[in-house]
Amino acid sequence: MINITGDLDLSTAPDVCARVEDTFRDPGARVLLDLTQLTFCDSTGLRALLGVVREAKVHGVPLSVRLPREAAPMRALELSGTLEFLPLAPAS
């Protein structure tokens, strides 16, 4: 599981992408991207999320996403249309 807390923006997106892509090297990897503690997401963060979903598909790594609890990042996902491209994890 990869937890993303706080902001997902221009300054944090490269680190998030690198953390997710590091998991692709492990045989049998499965990635759960936990956004429940995300408090802010800008367009760079949205692009990063879409990029890691695409890269996971390319590498054949199952990836699922837990949605943010905070209204602001959830609204960004909804308004941008990003939400429909995220493979959602079952509610826990």
Secondary structure as UniProt FT lines:
FT   STRAND          2..3
FT   STRAND          6..8
FT   TURN            10..12
FT   HELIX           13..23
FT   TURN            24..25
FT   TURN            27..28
FT   STRAND          31..34
FT   TURN            36..37
FT   STRAND          38..41
FT   HELIX           43..59
FT   STRAND          63..66
FT   HELIX           71..80
FT   HELIX           82..85
//
